[in-house]
Amino acid sequence: MNLKPALIGLLAAATLLISAQAAYAVGIGDEAPDWTLPVVGGEEDETLMLSDLRGKFVLLDFWATWCNPCRQAMANKLNPLWEEYGENEDDWTMISIGLGGRSETAEGEQGFIEQMGYEWNFVFDADRATGPYRIVGIPTIILVNPEGLVVARGHGEIVDQVRQLLNPETNEEGLAVLERNLAAAR
């Protein structure tokens, strides 16, 4: 029995499926879909709504506790960014969105957050409210501008763009990069 044709067909179908999902992903220049999610470690009914943050830049970090690259990005990129610029919450904020699934729970995330001493906003998406973002790999980082448009999407390099944006000495360069991102997406 020759499995080669079946394997090639299966790979082709998987490639088409992944391409189709990527085509429907929220991209640069798109309006960031709104969501309301429970705050990890917050009061019983405390939630955070993306649209309530209009008027400031919002860095969205999609992650899970079982994801080693997510943990590394938090320790090496996100936490240093928050420690340096977290006090400027009038201009920006950072939200890590825990993706439910596998054995992921809000309580497990809360334990990890407390153990690491992280102080920015964490929410938990058990019901896939962020599904329209089509996150196919984590960590994924998305930057939303004050008007609610996605201006950057990727991985750790987005944190470097945010640092450039928040640093008063490189702010204009950071804004120019984001404007070029939007122009290229149009």
ZISUL-V619292 format. One record per helix or strand. SS is the DSSP state (helix for helix, strand for strand). FROM is the first residue (numbers start at 0). LEN is the number of residues. If there is no record, write none. Layout:
ss: (SS	SS)
from: (FROM	FROM)
len: (LEN	LEN)
//
This chain:
ss: (helix	strand	strand	strand	helix	strand	helix	strand	strand	strand	helix	strand	helix	strand	strand	helix	helix)
from: (3	30	35	46	49	56	67	91	100	103	105	120	130	139	148	156	170)
len: (20	1	4	3	4	7	18	8	1	1	11	5	3	5	6	10	15)
//
